[in-house]
């Protein structure tokens, strides 16, 4: 089974573009002394990307998305104090994004244990396709495979040194259908649960119906309150038909 985690969320353009530089192979090749000591520069040439987009192309897509969102309006709520114990809640409409808006998400997925090296790129392409179907192809910047970060580490359970698994990074613009940015934690959790628990991610079809998951499963496995678990359950059931079609290649 593959493992997956949201490696980070980025707000400013400088954060996002630093993320792009870290992932894109040609930009990575330019770095003489990487801060990440796990990066083996002798293997960086083996890295690949599914869309094969350059750093400049990624920045162009991102900049256009942000420029479009900046033209949109949003509603802000604020409170006006009226005396010692009185206040009034007001709303106002403003143009542009909020300062704390998350504009890019980093998704890191490790290859399933036992997957052969010859299948890495095919597997990465499949994960990328599913991400495109889930978030929209226009919102998935690229998926990068990093051979140069495979390294030895001490397993705390086995108490011995083992090789880390090959992994990929997918850069996602968390946008609504209207082009505005919205990074919803529940949507991310749903996707993570679906991908890690219900998809083998080894190029096969799902082995369990998504609709079979229960609220108690979510509470027990993911330590979520019942109220949140109920909302997650509803969203998963709603997404289940679409995701099963994706898996079947429809």
HELIX and SHEET records of a PDB file:
HELIX    1   1 UNK A   13  UNK A   23  1                                  11    
HELIX    2   2 UNK A   25  UNK A   30  1                                   6    
HELIX    3   3 UNK A   41  UNK A   46  5                                   6    
HELIX    4   4 UNK A   55  UNK A   70  1                                  16    
HELIX    5   5 UNK A  117  UNK A  119  5                                   3    
HELIX    6   6 UNK A  120  UNK A  135  1                                  16    
HELIX    7   7 UNK A  137  UNK A  139  5                                   3    
HELIX    8   8 UNK A  147  UNK A  149  5                                   3    
HELIX    9   9 UNK A  185  UNK A  197  1                                  13    
HELIX   10  10 UNK A  210  UNK A  212  5                                   3    
HELIX   11  11 UNK A  215  UNK A  222  1                                   8    
HELIX   12  12 UNK A  226  UNK A  247  1                                  22    
SHEET    1   A 5 UNK A   3  UNK A  10  0                                        
SHEET    2   A 5 UNK A 104  UNK A 110 -1                                        
SHEET    3   A 5 UNK A 167  UNK A 172 -1                                        
SHEET    4   A 5 UNK A 140  UNK A 146 -1                                        
SHEET    5   A 5 UNK A  48  UNK A  49 -1                                        
SHEET    1   B 2 UNK A  73  UNK A  81  0                                        
SHEET    2   B 2 UNK A  87  UNK A  95 -1                                        
SHEET    1   C 2 UNK A 152  UNK A 155  0                                        
SHEET    2   C 2 UNK A 160  UNK A 163 -1                                        
END                                                                             
